[in-house]
């Protein structure tokens, strides 16, 4: 979708009253220039990022960073609900309790001694794209870049829990990290159903893209729940409790819930009609060229970007250079893993000058296709409308 212009809207409503740093950085047309000024000393090892918040860190990748199969650590987005804790791999322990045969406490060395699994998987914030919804809703106004694809490595959770002996009566595993709330801010605890907890692809990551997991990304150990929303991927995991009921805390209810029945834009959903977010939507977007790029008649342009579909595979991406009037198939990268994205590409050589609206849409193995419009919801989750950018072709 053609990028919104929240700065213009804010100026009209009273610049000094409403133009916050967060709103400023949500303006996609200015992202490249603004990002150059947003590299903070505390973000050592990061390329210039879109800073939605610097405490706790909420950093968005520029679309141009997302044109490769693996997203490097230095350009991978960061989402944190609570201030980043101090962590130390040498002293870190994961306590396992609740509905188990015996409590256990495992060190990072214990986790590394278990068989290791390498898993390529997309991590996406459930609110990625929230800034495109109209009417707006509260929350971080992410555009495209609260997402990345990495190779995660660590032991399978089923092998970790075997150290304590999981009860077959357990329905959920509660995951709690080292991060703690400030004042009355609730603790961040997520409940994962045992069917997903014990899945062979669910791991505790110790490494990210071949290096020890950076603390900014949850090191020394982070839960990886492939195909599910980023809130499920608990950072700095310090405690796992097996329980028979879903956790009643804020970050399970009302947070990270989605209406089972669509509601009218701007209206509220009934609490009893809200279900817990799990698998993610089918989606693709343009990483290159940038929105509002300029090109010359006859100039060959490579259109490219990522496509992913939660727990499903991507089977097709289509591109339009005439605003959706006609579509053609894009090529897909050879690497095809269930929880990873695929990079699509298409060549375009405009024959006439003018302003062109380019679109892309993905289809997954379950038959889901990117919709013309995303389903509006009060929390701004799962934005996946057909992506649109504008390109001015000059003669």
N, C-alpha and C positions, 0 to 999 in steps of 0.2 A: 504494500500500500504506500502511496506517496506520503513521505514523512510529514507529520503534523508540524505546526509552527507555534508551540506554546509560548515563546517569548513575545510574539506579536500580540497574542491574546492577553498576556499578562500586562503588557504596556498599555493596552486599551483600558484595562481594569484598574490601572494605578500602579505604575512601575515600582515606585519606592515601597509601596505597601505590600506587594505580592511577589516581587521578583526576587526569589530566594536563590541561593547557589544551586540548590537541587533542581529547581525549575529551569534555570539557565542552562544547565548541562544536559537537560532533556531535549534540547533543540537539535535535531539531527543535522540540519543544514550547517550548523556551526561546530559540529563535533570534532573534525580534524584539527581546526585551529585551537579550539578550547582545550582539547586534550593535551596539546603541547605544554600548556601552562599548568596542568594538573598533576604532574609527577611530583609526589611528595617524598621527602627523605625516608619516612617510615615505610614506604612501599619499595624498599630496596629490592632489586632484581626484577622489577616490573617495567614494561614499556609504558609510554604514556597511556593512561586509562581515563575513562569518563568517571569522575568521582561523584557519586551520588551522596556519599557520606564518608567522612574520614575517621569517625569514631562512633560506633564500630565501622570497620571498613566495608564499604559497598562499592565495588569497582566494576565497571562495565567495559567489555572489549569493544574496540571499533570493528565495524563489519569487515573491513579489509583484513583484519587478523584472522578471519574465519574462513579462509579459502583453501585450507590444507586439511588433509585427513586427520592429522594430529594437531591439536592446539598446543603450542609450546607453553610451558609453565609461566614464562614471563609475560604472556598476553592472555592468560586464562582469567576469566571473571572471578570475582570474590563476592560472596553474600554472607553476612553475619547478622544475626539478630541481637547478640549480646557482645560486650567487649571481649576481644581476643584474650584468652588466658595465657599465662606462662606455662609452657610445656617443656618437658625434658625426657628424651627417649630413654636415658639410662635409668631413671627412677619411676617412669610411668608404669602403672598397673591397671589392668581391667579386672574389675570385680564382677563375678558372675554369681547370681543368687536367685531367690524366688523358688519357683517350682522345679528344683533340681535335686539330684541325689545327694550332692555335697557341694557346698560353696567352693569357689575357686578364685584365685588371683593370679593372673598371667602377666608376665613382663613382655616387653617388646622382643627380647631374646627368645622367650617361650613361643611367641607367635611366629617368629622367623624360623624356628625349628620345625614347625609344621609344614606339610606340603604346600607349595606356593602356586597360586593361579594367576595368570596374566589375563586381564579382561579389558578389551577396548570398549568403552561405553561413553555415551553422551550424558553430561550433567547439565540440566537446565533448571533455572528457577521457575517455579510455577507462574510467577508474575512477569516473566519475560514478555515484552510487548505491551505491558499495561498502559504505557504512555500513548498508545494508539487508540484506545477505547474512547468512545463518546457516548453518553456523557462520561466525564472523568470520575474516578473514585480515589479514595486515599491509598497511600502506599507508594513505594519507590516507583518512579516513572521510567522504568526500563524501556528501551527501544528494542533493538535486535540482539544486543550483545551479552545478555545474561545467560550464556550458554558456551559450552566447549566440549571437545571430544578428546579424551586422554586414554592412555594405557595405564590401568591401575593394577597393582600386583600385591598380593597378600594371601593369607590362608582363607579357605572357605569357612563361612560362619558355622556350618554344620560340624566341621572338624573342631572348631574352637569350643562349641557348646558340648561336644562329646567329653571334654575334660571335666565337665561338671555333671553330666548325665541329665539331659532334658527330659522332663516328664511328658508323656504323651497327652496328658490332660491340659497342658499349657496351650492357650489360644493366641497369645501375643508375646512378643519380646519388647520390653521397654528399654530404650537406649538413651543414656544421659552422658553428656560430655563434661569437660572441665569448666566450660564457660558458665558463669552465674550472672543472674540479673542484678541490676543496680536499683536500690530502693525497693519498690513494690513490683518491679518487673518480674514476671514469672519465670521459673526455670524452664529451659528448653528440653523437653522430653518428647520423644516420638515412639509410638507403638507400631510395630510392624507385625502383621499376621504371620503365624508360624509357617503357613504355606509358602510365603516369600522368604522368611527368615532362613528356612532350611533348604531353599532352592540352591542348586549347585553353582549358580552364578552370583549369589550374594556373598560378598567377601568383606574382610576387614583390610583395607588398603594400608600398606606400609610404604609403598613406593608409588610415584606418579611420574610417568614418562621416563622411567629408568633411573630416577634418583630418589633418595628418601623423601617422603611426603613433606613438603614445606609446611611450617606451622600456620601460615596464612591460609592454607587449604586444609587445615585440620590435623596436621602432623603432631605427634608421631603416628596416629592411627585414626582412620576415618571409615565409617560404614559406607559401603557401596551397594546401593539397591538399584540395579540396572533397569532402565525403562520407566522408573518412577520419578516423581517430582523431586527437585533438589532438597526440599525440606526433610525428606526421608533419609538423606545422606548425612547422618549426624557426624559432626566433627569432634575431634579430641575425645573419642569414646573412652569413658572411664568406668562405666557401670552398665551391666546388662542384667535385667530382671525378667524372668519368665513368669507370666501372670495369666489369669483366666479371663480378665476383662480389659478392655481398652482403657488407656490412661485418661483420667478425667481432666487433665491439665489444659491450659489455654491453647497450646500449640497442637492439640488434637481436636479441640472443640471450644470456641467456634473457628479458630484459625484453620486454614488449609482444608476447607470444605467447599463443595461445589453443588449447585442446585441440581437435583435429579430431573426437575422440570424447568425448562427455560422461563425466565421472567422478563417482563418488559424492561427495556433500558431505563435506568434511573430508579427502578423500584426495588424493594427488598424481597428477599426470599424467605419462605417460612422455615424456621429453625428445624422443624421435623422433616423437611424435604431436602436437607443438606447431607450429602455423603462425603466420606473422607476421600481426598484426592489420592489416586494411585498412579495408574498408567498415564502416559503423556499423549498428546495429540500428534497427528501427522502434520508435517510442516516443512517448508523450504523457504529460502530467501536469497536475495542477491548479495553476495559479498563484494563483487566487482561487476560492472563499474559502479561508482558511487551514484547516489541519487543526485540529480541535476548536473550530471557530467556533460561535457561537451565533446562532440566528435565531428569529423569531417566526412562529407559525401565520399563514398568509396573506401573509407577507412575500415579495415577489418577489426572488429571488436570481439573479445572473448567475454562472454557472459558466463559467470560461474558463481557457485555458492554451495552451501551444505543442504542436505535433506535428511530427515530422521523421523521416527515414528514410535517412540516409546518402546514397548515390548515387541513391536512388529518390525518387519524389514521394509525398506523402500524398494519398490519394483518399477516405478516410473516417475520421471519428472518431465514436465512439458513447459515450453517457453512460448510466449507471445510477444511480438514486437509491434502489434497494432491494437493495444488496449484490450486484448481478449477476444477480438473478432475471429482470429484463427490461431491455432496452436501447432507446434511441432515438437517432436521428441528431442530431449537433450541426452547426451551421453552420460553414463554413470561410471564412477571410479570402480576398478575391479574389486577392491577390498569390500566384502559384503558380510558383515557380522550382525547378529540379531540386535544388539543394543547400541551399535555404533552408527554414525552417520555415513552417508555416501556423498562424495563431491560430484556435483553435476556440472556440465559445461556445454556451451553451444556457441557457434560462431555466427556473427551477424555483420553484414556489410551494407549499411544503408545506402540506397540508390538515389534518394532525394533529400533535399534539406527540409527541416521542419522539426517540430517538437514531437517526440515519440514517448508513449507510455509502454514500458516493458513490464511483463508479468511472468511469474513462475508459479507452478502448482505441482504438488507431489501426490502420489498415490502409494498406499502401502499394501502389504501382503494380506491384510484383512479387508481390502476393498475400500478403505477410507480415502477420500480425496480432500485436499485442502478446499475449504469453502470460500465462496465469494466474500462473505463477511463472517467474522468470528462471533460466537454466541456471547452476547453481553452477560456479565454476571457481577454481582456487587463487589467481589474481591478483585476483579480484574485478572483472573487466572486463564491460562490456556489460550492466549491469543494465537490464532493460526490462520488468519485470513490470507488469501492469495497475496503474495508480495508484489508491490508495484513501485517502480522507480521511473523518473523522468530523465530523458536524454535529449539534449538539443543538438541537432545535426545542422552544421553550417556548410554552405556551398563554397 
